[in-house]
Amino acid sequence: MFMNNIATKQNEQNQINRLSAQRYLYSKAKALFIVRLLISLFIAICAPILMIKFTEIQFYVALFAIFYFIFDLLFLRRYESDDRSSAAKIQEMFDIDLFGISWNDVVADSKVDEEKIISCADNYKKKNKNLDNLYDWYPKCIADVDMPVAIAICQRINIWWDVNLRKKLFWSIIFFIVLLTLVLFVFGKNLANSVFFLFPMLPFYEVIINYAISQSNSIKRILNLKNKIEKLLDDKKLLFDEIKASILLRSIQDEIFRHRESCIFIPDWFYKLFRNKQEDQMNYSAQYYIDNFNNKQ
């Protein structure tokens, strides 16, 4: 079996730089998403007021909302996606270096330039002097098992915890969209006016609906990955077959990358509500799978 040095290697300076850089880029993507949301919300609030007060400009207000909708779709959303994609690539570089598996350029395309990583890491460090939360990214207890087992446990850690959060967030968004739509139709005096009021809401709807779709896709992907990893961890024979295990672990890592690249963030306040409890659960589950696997030997 390959030697497992994940627990020590994850704290090397180049790895901390990668974690810093991906945090910075994810923060940029998150900030742009919030800006898009606020602009669309501003239009959604102000446009109906203008349309009620000045009925003669209803058409122009609706036209402006449609133009912004197109601008957001073609430009702002793309910039947000580019930052999220770069962050996912950097995190993939962090993982594969630790796991000793090859880069899959078919799935992830080219790596992020080291110059960009250093630049983003420096920007993150300027705003965040305390980097303690970047050390020991994976629990130290993974040092107690061989490399394929440790990789599988780390992969499970990467995806398990957020599925319940995303489910709660997804249904909260759906409820909000349905409620908002009902309010708009009630607010309009007749169906024609209600449809007019919906035009300024298009940018807001576009952001919120895409957010909900992303959460739904993430939930499906996470559940599939979780099942694959748990089956792998239960199959001692497969994990000790280095060739078969490496192929399966690589395919799981590909799905993790796709998840990171495509999913939209969970709001910080939503995550912080459950963070401490979930970190404890993460450490417990890691130790559980280590003990469970060792007891089978």
N, C-alpha and C positions, 0 to 999 in steps of 0.2 A: 504494500500500500504506500501511497505517497505520504510524505511527512506533512503533518498538519501544523502550519505556523501562522494561521489566520489571526489568532489572538494577539500576537506580537507585531506582525507585519501591518495590521490595520492602523497602527499608531505611528508609522513612519511619516516623515515630513511630506513626502510627495503624495501620500494618501490623504493626509489632513488638508493639503492644498486642494485636492480633488473634491473633498467633501465641502470645503469652504466655497469653491467655485460653483458647485451644483446648488448649494444653498442660495448663493447670490443670484444665479440665473432663475431659479424657481421663484425667488422673491420678486424679481423683475417681471416675470410672467404674471405673478399674482397681482402686482401693482397695476399692470396694464389691464388685466381683467376687471379690477375694481374701477379703474377709470372708465372703461367701456360701460360698465354697469351703471355708474353714476351719470354719465352723459345720457345714456338711454333712459334712465329714470327721470332725469331733468326734462327731457323731451316729453316723456310720458305724462308728467305732471303739468308742465306749462302749456303744452299744445292744446289739450282739451279746454283749458281756461281761455286761451286766445280764441279758440273756435266758438266758444259760447258767447264771449264778449263782442267779437268782431266776426259775425257770420260771413261777411263778404270775403274774408281771407281764408276760409276753411280749406279751399282747394290748395292754396299755396303752402299752408302749414303742413298739410298731408303730403304734398310733393317734397318739401324739405325733409320730412321724416323718412320718406322713401329713399332720397338721395343719401342721407346719412346711413341708412340701413345698408345700402350697397357699398359705401365707403368702409364701413366697419367690416363687412364681409370680405372685401377684397384686400384691405390693408391692415387694419388694427388687429383683426383676428389672426392674420398670418404672422405678424411680428410676435404676438403672444405665443403662437405655436412654435416659432423658431427658437425662442428662448427656452421653452419647455423641452423641446427636442434636444438642444445642446446640453441642458442639465441632465436629461436622461442618459445621453451618451457618456457624459463624464462619470455619472454614477455607475454605468456599465463598465467603464474603464477601471473604476475602483474595485468592483466585484471580480472581474475576470483576472485582475492582477493578484488578488487574494486567493482566488480559487484555482489558479493555474490552468484555466481553460482559454481556448483561442477566441479571438475577436471574430464575430460573424458579420462580415461586411455586406452580406446579402440582406440581412435584417436591419442592421444598424448603420449601414453605409460607412462613410469614413469617420475616423476618430476626430475628436476636437483637438486643434493645435495646442501644443504645450504653452505657447505664448498667451493664448486666450485664457487658458486655465489659470496661469499665474496672475494675469491681469484681473480676472474675476475674483480670484482668491484674495488678492490685495485689497480690492474694493470691499469685499466682505469683512476682512479683518479691520479695516478702518472704522467700520460701523459696529463691529462686535469684537471687543477686546478680549472677552472671555470665551475661549474655544473649548472649554471642558466638555461640553455636550457633544463634541465631535470625536472625542477619544473613546475607545472601547465601544465602537459602533455595534459590534456583535458581542454577545456575552462571553466572558472569559472561559466559561465552562466548556465551550466547544473544543478547547484544546484537549479534552479527555477522550476524543474519538478520532478515528481515522478520517482521512481527507474526504472521501465521498460522502460519509455520514455527516461530517461537519458542513459540507457544502449544502446538502439537502436541508439541514436544520436552518442554516443561514437563509436559504431561499424561502423557507416557510416563514421565518421571522419577517422577511421583507413584505409579505403579502397578507398574513393571517388577520392582523389586528384591525384593519380598516374596513372589513366587509360589513360589519354591523353598523359602523358609523355611516357608511355610504348608503346603506339601506334606509336608515332613519332620515338621512339628508334627502335622499331621492323622493321619498313619500311626502316629506315636508314641502318640497318644491312643487310636486304635482298638486297637492292640496292648495298651495298658494296660487298657482296658475289658474286652477278651476275657479277658485273664489274670486280672483281678480276679474276674470272674464265675465262671471255672473254679475259682478258689481257694475262693470262697464255697460252691459246690456240693460241693467235696471236703471242706470244713470241716464242713458239715452231716452229721449221722449218716444222715439219709435225706432224700428229696425234700421232705417236709413241712417239716422243720426248715430246709432250705436256702431254701425259699420264705419262711419267717418271717424268716430272716436278711436276705433281700433287701429287706424293707419299710424297715428303718432306712437302707438304702443309697439309697432313692429320691431324697432331696434331693441327694446327692452325684452320683448318676447323671444327674439332671436338669441340673445345672450342667455336668458334663463332656460329656454328649451334645450339649447345646445349643452348647457351645464347639466341638465337633468339626463339627457341622452348619454353624455360622457359618464355620469355616475352609474347609469344602468349597465352600460357596456363594461365598466370596470368591475361591477359586482359579479357579472357572469364570468368574466375572465379570472377573477380572484377565486371564485368557488371552484372552477375547473382546475386551476393550478393547485389549490389547497388539497383537492382530492388526489391529484397525481402525486404530489409530494408525500402525502400521508401513506399512500399505497407503496411508494418507494421505500419509505422508512420502515414499513412493516415487512419488507422483503429483504431479509438478510442476505440470501443467496445472490440476488441481483446486485446489491450494493458491493458485494465482494467480487463481482465480475467487472473488472475495471473498464473493459471496452464497452459493454452494454450500459454500465452506469454512467460513463462519461458522455455517451450519446444522449441518454435520457436527461441528464443534468444540463447539457447544452441546450436541449429543446425547451426545458423549463425556463432556463435563463433568457432565451429568446422571448418567451411569453411575458416574463417579468419586464423586459425592456419595452415591449409593445405597450404593456400596461402603464409604465412610467411615462412613456412618450405621449400617449393618447389621453390619459385621465387628467381631469382638471382637479385642482387642489381642493382639499377640505378646509373650510375657514379655520383660522387659528383658534378663535374663541370656541368653536365646536370641538376641535381636537383637544384643547386644554381642559375641557370639562371632564374628559376621561383619561388624560395622559398618564397620570401617576398610577392609576389602577391598571391600565393596559401595559405599562412598562413592567410592573410586577408580574402580570400574567405572562408576558413575553419571556421573562427570565424563568418563570416556573415551567412553562411549556418546553423551553429549550432543555432544561434539566430533566424534565419528564422523558423526552425522547432519547436523551443520552442514556439515562438509567434503563429505560425500556430496551434499548438496543443492546447495551452491555449485558443485560440479564439474559438475552437470547443466545449469547455466545457460549 
